[in-house]
Amino acid sequence: MSLVNHSELKRITGDIKIANEFFPALEDKVEKIIKDAIKRAKANQRTTLMERDV
């Protein structure tokens, strides 16, 4: 499963090229952010992720 929409990222970057190695690195970073947000929500006894968890 992809957490990052490649087409949308390319639209955002415009004329800046994106190396193939960039996508897995970004996917890893996004996954870590999500896992950290889950830990924070659980630590605050919530089952809903909120903006403050990011």
C-alpha positions in Angstrom: 0.0 0.0 0.0 1.3 3.4 -0.9 0.9 6.2 1.7 2.0 8.9 -0.8 0.2 9.6 -4.1 3.0 9.9 -6.7 0.9 11.8 -9.2 -0.1 14.4 -6.6 3.5 14.8 -5.4 4.7 15.3 -9.0 1.9 17.9 -9.4 3.1 19.7 -6.3 6.8 19.7 -7.3 6.1 21.1 -10.7 9.2 21.2 -12.9 11.4 19.8 -10.1 12.3 16.2 -10.9 11.9 13.5 -8.3 14.5 10.7 -8.1 13.0 7.2 -7.8 14.8 6.8 -4.4 12.8 9.7 -3.0 9.5 7.8 -2.9 10.5 5.0 -0.6 12.3 7.5 1.7 9.2 9.6 1.9 7.0 6.6 2.4 9.2 5.6 5.4 9.0 9.0 6.9 5.2 9.2 6.5 4.9 5.8 8.1 7.0 6.9 11.1 4.9 10.0 11.5 1.8 7.9 11.6 3.2 5.4 14.0 4.4 8.2 16.3 0.9 9.8 16.2 -0.7 6.5 17.1 1.6 6.2 20.1 0.7 9.7 21.2 -3.1 9.1 20.8 -2.8 5.9 22.8 -0.7 7.6 25.5 -3.6 10.1 25.8 -6.1 7.2 26.0 -7.7 8.1 22.6 -8.6 5.9 19.7 -8.8 8.8 17.2 -5.8 10.4 15.6 -5.9 14.2 15.8 -3.8 17.0 14.3 -2.1 17.5 17.6 -0.7 14.0 17.3 1.4 14.9 14.3 
